[in-house]
């Protein structure tokens, strides 16, 4: 039985108000993980290093926004997820940068064995756009080559300060880029992975939904349309 993988890269903004799939997958996905350790020289001991917290994850993507439908273009010709014009992708990313708000980077995939799904994976991360470089590709009919640098974004917000016996104490709070609803009404074509990806931002959490609603394995391939399920 033949096994192959299907995967895609997605960028979305404002809880999926704007979202698009990269029409051409990058040849490589460069992920940079680094620490902030420092080295010191101590008499009679030599050089030692102090391990510190890791730096924020950085991701670099390089690909093209095609001006025509090549065989390797991954998005459909029509519909909500249709192929946009190259400058439409550019303007959308520039709009996101101007908003000074984070976007969400999603890398998801399926491992297929024949017609059956055997494994899925997903990486979903809030990120800031650090740089966006693009140019018209030479010798093409309007393709745009681009390089996009992203950095992991950590949500935070100011917390009230209470003074107790001369000491200032704060209670740190974290914010989220989405507020998941408590329930979801099933629609035609839904799968638990799609629901977890769309509503919770992480497709790998589909098993939590299955367990919470006691959905049998036999029902996973064809969920009952119109049924309301609870979300974790």
N, C-alpha and C positions, 0 to 999 in steps of 0.2 A: 504494500500500500504506500503511495507516495506521500511524503511529508514536506510541507513548505511553510514559510512564514510570511505573514502580511503585517506590515507595520506602517505607522504614519506619525507625522509631527503636526501638532495643532497649536495655534496661538489664540488666546481669547482675552477679552477685556470686559470689565464691569459685570462679573458673574455671567459670562457668556452672552452679553448683549451684542458684542461683536465677536465673531469667531471665524477662523478659516483654517483649512488644512494647507500646509505647504504643498503646492502643486507638484513640485519635484523634490523627492527626498534628498537630503545632503548625502554626499558619498561617505562622510565621516561625521560623527558627533563628538566634539571635543569637550570633555568635562574636566574642569580643573578643581582639585581639592588640595588645599594647602594649609599648613599650620603657621603659627606666628611665634614659634620657639626662637629663643635667643641664646647665643653662645657667650661664655665668659671664660677668661683665663685666670686661674687661681694659683697662687704661689704654692709650689711643692705638689701640686695636683695636675696642673695643665689645663686644657680646655674642657669645659663642661657645658652642657646645654640645659636650658629650662624649657619644659614643654608647656605650651599655652593653649588656649582654646583655638580650634580650627577657624580659618577664615571662611567667609561665605562662598558657597559653591558658584563657580562661573561656568557658563556654557557658551560655546561659539558655534554658529551655524553658517555654512557657506553653500549657496546654491543659486538657482536662477528663478525669476518669474517669467515664464515663457509667453511669447506673443502669439504663438500658434500651438495647435494640439499635436505635440510630438507623441510617439508611441509610449514614452515613459512618463507622460503626464498622468497624475493619479486622481484628479477630481473630474466629476461628470461635466458634460457639455451644458446641461440645463438644470434647473432646480435651485434650491436654496444654497447648495454647496457647489454651484457651478464655477467654472474657471473664470476668474476676473481678468481684466486687462492689467498688464504689468504695473502701470502707474496707479491703478486702484489699490493694489497691495502697498505700494510705496506711501501713498497718501494716508492709508489707514494706520500704518505704523508711525508715521510722523504725527498723526493726530493723537495717538496713544502717548507718545513722548511728550507732547505739549501739555497733556492733562496732568503730568507729574504724578500719575498713579501707577501702581504695579499692574502687570499683566499676568496671565497664567500660561506656563509652558507645559504641554502634555505630549508625552511620547508613549504611544500604546501599540500593542501588537497582538496577533493571534498566531498560534502554531496549529496548523491544520493537517489532519491525516485523512486523506481522501476528502469526503464531504463532512467529516466530523471535527469539531473543535476539541483539541486535547489540552491546550494550555493557553492562558492569556497573561499579559503583563502590562503594567502601566506605570509611568512616572508622571506625577502631577505636582508642579511646584510654582508658587508665586515668585515672580522675578521682576526686577527693574531692567529697563533697556539702557545699557551703558553706552552703546554706540551702534550706529546703523550706517553703513557705507554701501553705496550702490552706484552703478554705472551702466550705460548702454553697452551691450556686448558687441564687440567689433565683428563685422561680417555676418550679422544676423538681421532679421527683419523686425527688430524692436524688442528682443529679449533684454531683460535687465539682470545683470549679475549683482549679487549682494552678499554682504557679510554682516551678521547680526550677533552682537555680544550681549549676553544677559547675565545678571547676578542675582542670586537668591535674595528674596525680600523677606525680612522678619517683621511681622505686624507688631505694632506697639502703640500705646496711647498714654497720655499723661494721667497720673493718678493723684487724687487728693492727698495732701500731707497733713497728718495729725501730730500736734506737739504734745507729748506726754512727759511731764516732769523734766522739761528742758531738752528732751531728745526728740528729734524729728523722725517720724516713721512713715514710710510709704508702703503701699501695697500695689505691686506691679500687676497690670492686667494686659492681656493680649487680645487683639481683635482678630477677626477673620474676614476674608473677602467674600464670604457667602454665609447666608443663614438658611440652612436646609429646612424644608417644611417637614411636618410631623407625619404626613401621609402622602400617598401618590396614587392616582387613578391610572390603571393600566390601559395602554392604547395599543392598537394593532402594530405589530412589528417590534414591540418592546421585548428586551431581554433584561435579566437582572444586571448583567454587566453594563448595558447601555444606561440603565437607570442610575446605577451607582456612579458611573462616569459623569453623567449629566447633572445629577442632583447633589451628589456628595463630593464630586471632583476626583474620585479615585475608583476606577472600575474594579480593582481587586477586592473591593469591599462587598461584592455581590453576595458572598456567602453569609455575611452578617444579615442581609435582608432576607435571604432564604431561611436562616435559622429563626429570625425574629417572627416570621409569618408562618413557620412550619410548612413551607412549600416542599412537596415531595419531588425527588429527582425526575420522576416521570412527567412532571408538569413544567419543567424548565424550558423545554423546546417550544411549547405552545402555551403561553400564559393566558389565563382567562381575561379577555378584553372587558373593561368596565369595572373589574374588581378593584377595590381600594385596599392598598397594603400600607403597613406601617414602616417608617424609616428609622434607622438607628440614629 
